[in-house]
Amino acid sequence: MEVLAELQAGMSELATPMRVYVAAGRYTEPEPDLPELAARICALLTVVAADEAWRRFLPGYTPPSVPAICASLEPVETHEAASFLAQVAGVDLVWPSHRHLPAEAAERMAERVVALLGPEASWWTNHDAECGAVHGLTPLFDSLLAGMQGEHFALALQIADD
């Protein structure tokens, strides 16, 4: 199976309707960098805002601009990416005792996705690990992990209300 198809399949296994939104794809731009990744994040935020389940919580919401998204992102070490991805996909933001996916399934698929992007991939989140803050991309609770390498990207965004 081609990398893109495997990446898309793996990310779809990490999705949960109305909670964990995912995207994976291949860049069309030559030498994509953080702004191209931020544009894909913006597109995913547009999908969330259009979802019937979230429209009432996000009246008038417009995703942040690409520069604002870039400014909200913090790097994640590659060796931490799989566990972070499993957490974004599997553990509820508001009720951590509630799981969206069984731990083993989330961990296995997250490891596969990280391996598909490879050791040279760069990973980004809207969490500031040093102070514990989250740079919200929506007016609600959200948690993002985004990975990219020269050809492909993968995004996972969990959104929750209180």
C-alpha positions in Angstrom: 0.0 0.0 0.0 1.2 3.5 -0.9 2.4 5.7 2.0 -0.4 8.2 1.5 -3.1 5.6 1.6 -1.6 4.0 4.7 -1.3 7.4 6.3 -4.9 8.3 5.6 -6.1 4.9 6.8 -4.2 5.2 10.0 -5.4 8.7 10.7 -9.0 7.7 10.0 -8.6 5.0 12.7 -7.7 7.7 15.1 -10.8 9.8 14.4 -13.8 9.9 16.6 -17.1 11.4 15.3 -17.7 14.9 16.7 -14.6 14.8 18.9 -11.4 13.9 17.1 -10.9 15.3 13.6 -8.1 14.1 11.4 -6.6 14.9 8.0 -3.7 13.4 6.1 -2.4 14.2 2.7 0.3 14.9 0.2 1.6 18.4 -0.3 1.3 20.0 -3.8 3.7 22.8 -3.0 7.4 22.3 -3.5 9.4 22.3 -0.3 6.5 22.8 2.1 7.2 24.3 5.5 5.2 25.5 8.6 2.9 27.9 6.6 1.8 25.1 4.4 1.1 22.9 7.4 -0.8 25.8 9.1 -2.9 26.1 5.9 -3.9 22.4 6.3 -4.7 23.1 10.0 -6.9 26.0 9.0 -8.7 23.8 6.5 -9.3 21.2 9.3 -10.6 23.9 11.6 -13.0 25.0 8.8 -14.4 21.4 8.7 -14.9 21.5 12.5 -16.7 24.8 12.3 -19.0 23.5 9.5 -19.9 20.3 11.5 -23.5 20.4 12.6 -22.4 19.2 16.1 -20.2 22.2 16.7 -21.9 25.0 14.8 -24.0 26.1 17.7 -20.9 26.3 19.9 -19.0 28.3 17.3 -21.4 31.0 16.1 -19.5 33.4 13.8 -16.2 31.5 14.3 -13.6 31.9 11.7 -10.4 29.8 11.9 -7.2 31.8 12.8 -5.1 33.1 9.9 -2.1 31.0 8.8 0.3 33.4 10.5 -1.7 33.2 13.8 -1.7 29.4 13.6 2.0 29.4 13.0 2.5 31.6 16.0 0.4 29.2 18.2 2.5 26.1 17.4 5.2 24.6 19.5 7.6 21.9 18.4 7.2 18.3 19.7 10.2 16.0 19.7 9.8 13.1 17.3 10.3 10.5 20.0 7.3 12.0 21.9 5.0 12.3 18.8 3.4 8.8 19.0 2.4 9.0 22.7 1.1 12.6 22.1 -0.9 11.5 19.1 -2.4 8.6 21.0 -3.4 10.9 23.8 -5.0 13.5 21.4 -6.9 10.7 19.7 -7.7 8.6 22.7 -8.1 10.6 25.9 -11.0 13.1 26.4 -9.8 16.6 27.0 -12.4 17.5 29.6 -12.9 14.1 31.2 -9.5 12.3 31.1 -11.0 9.1 32.6 -13.1 8.8 29.5 -11.5 7.3 26.4 -12.4 7.9 22.8 -10.3 4.8 21.8 -8.9 1.9 23.7 -5.3 2.8 24.8 -3.7 -0.1 22.9 -5.5 0.7 19.6 -4.6 4.4 19.8 -1.0 3.7 20.7 -0.6 1.1 17.9 -2.0 3.3 15.2 -0.2 6.5 16.5 3.1 4.6 16.3 2.3 3.5 12.8 1.4 7.0 11.6 4.6 8.4 13.2 6.7 5.7 11.5 5.0 6.4 8.1 6.1 10.1 8.3 9.6 8.9 9.4 12.3 10.1 11.7 12.9 13.3 9.7 9.3 14.5 10.2 8.7 17.6 12.3 5.8 17.6 14.8 3.9 20.5 16.2 1.2 21.1 18.8 -0.8 24.0 20.2 0.5 23.1 23.7 3.3 24.9 25.4 4.9 22.1 27.4 7.1 24.4 29.5 4.2 26.2 31.1 1.3 23.8 30.5 -0.7 26.4 28.5 -2.7 25.6 25.4 -2.9 28.2 22.6 -6.5 27.5 21.7 -7.3 27.4 18.0 -11.0 27.6 18.8 -13.1 29.3 21.5 -13.6 25.8 23.0 -11.1 23.2 24.4 -8.9 21.9 21.7 -5.7 19.9 21.3 -3.8 19.5 18.1 -0.9 17.4 17.0 0.4 18.0 13.4 3.2 16.2 11.7 4.9 16.8 8.4 7.8 15.8 6.2 8.7 16.9 2.8 5.9 15.1 1.0 3.1 14.3 3.5 1.3 15.7 6.5 -1.0 14.3 9.3 -3.2 16.2 11.6 -5.3 15.2 14.7 -7.5 17.8 16.5 -9.6 17.0 19.4 -12.3 19.5 20.3 -14.6 19.5 23.4 -16.9 21.8 25.2 -17.1 22.0 29.0 
